[in-house]
Structure formats: structure tokens, C-alpha cells
Amino acid sequence: MYSIGEVAKLLNVTTHTLRFYEKEKIITPERTENGDRRYSESHLQWLRFVIKLKETKMPLAQIKEYASLFLQGDHTSQKRLSLLKNHQDHVQNQIQVLIDIDDMLRKKIATYEEHMQKRDFT
């Protein structure tokens, strides 16, 4: 079991972020008799997943919806699958946009390099 500070360091997030996720019902850590939060390995796995969803720009509302559906049980599997597939489509679109931008930048850089090379030889 890990403390909130240990989890924050392991996942490179702030304790404020972890408390926020708890407030938003994205995660529910266990509590000691003193009320201290304790996180298990499964909590860490879940948080890593949440962080990846955030990194890929999944809106917090959708992350909350997914977490809520998960807590409701297996009968929500189809809804969770649909939510993840929709997000995957969004991620694939992001990847294509980045590929297009990279191509544009490569061309622009090549143009500058070619122009500068010509200028150096004159």
C-alpha cells in the first residue's frame, strides 16, 4: 500500500491532483484508521490509465463517466467499450493531424535549408 505522497511521486502528479480525482469520484483510495489515504497496486494501474486518457485529451467528464460505469459492474461493459472506441477514434484523428503537421514542417525546413544553402554558395 502506498501513501498519497508516494503515489504522487511514482506517477509524477501532485497530491492535489490525486485529491481532485477522489473528489470527482475517479478513484476511491482505502483509508487507514487515522483517515490517511492508501493506494494499492490496482489503484496505481487505474491511475496510470487515467493519466494516459488525460494525455490523449479525453475530457474529464468522459473519464468520470467511464469510472462510474466501471463501478456499476459488468453490465456496463458495452457502454465502456463504446466510450473507449470513440476515444480511440479521437486519438487516431490526433495522430493523423500530427503526421500532417510533421510533413508540413519537414517541407518548410527543407525549403529554408535549400534557400540558405543557395545563399551560402553565392
Order of alpha helices (4+ residues) and beta strands (2+ residues): alpha-alpha-beta-beta-alpha-alpha-alpha
